[in-house]
Amino acid sequence: MKLAEVVGRHAWTFALSDTPAPDSIQVALDGVTLASGWTYDPVGNTVRLDPVLGSSSLTVTYSVADSCP
């Protein structure tokens, strides 16, 4: 499992360090898991979060996709 944590209020697109298994991605804002309000872009390997005011911590967890065909 990989973990990317970004703290800040000004960036809404977050690059992932590895390619995730798409169904494994979980996004939490200030410790609360989000069921909606974010999307994964497989072309850019990024998570885009809808703007939310007053939040300070975003955590994205995921399993790394298999590199074998």
Buried (B, 14 or more C-beta within 10 A) or exposed (E): EBEBEEEEEEEBEBEBEEBBEEEEBBBBBEEEEBEEEBEBEEEEEBBEBEEBEEBEEBBBBBBBEEEEE
